[in-house]
Amino acid sequence: MLAPDVVAYFPDAFAPHSRAELERRYPDAILATERDALALALNAVGDGRHVVHAAQAIDFPVQVAAAGLTPVPVDVSELKRAGGGVKCTTLELHRSVAGPELPALQTHSGTAATTHDRERAQ
């Protein structure tokens, strides 16, 4: 999800029944081209206003702008050599029961880092 009402995907990556469900749920989705999918354009990060994406993408930034968002191209050629892209360089922080004064760090798997983990990381 690039913004609350904007998603993007590569249709050929999905089986026909899955693609039909995506089309039903997201009729205005950005449909990535094959060359942009191969450039890992969909390994992007959006904050609701900006979309940071692989600078190697050709059509994707035009589609992002047409959706009312600001494309922010970043050269990820070295990351791509290892199979990664923009999203692979992010760490999502979420608030938890620790309270607003000490938010727990959570991994993509949803496990919270403990205070001990935070102290060890410093």
Buried (B, 14 or more C-beta within 10 A) or exposed (E): EBBEEBBBBBBEEBEEEEBEEBEEEBEEBBBBBEEBBEBBBBBBBBEEEBBBBBBBBEBBBEBBEEBEBEBBBBEBEEBBEEEBBBBBEEEEEEEEEBEEEEBBBBEEEEEBBEEEEEEEEE
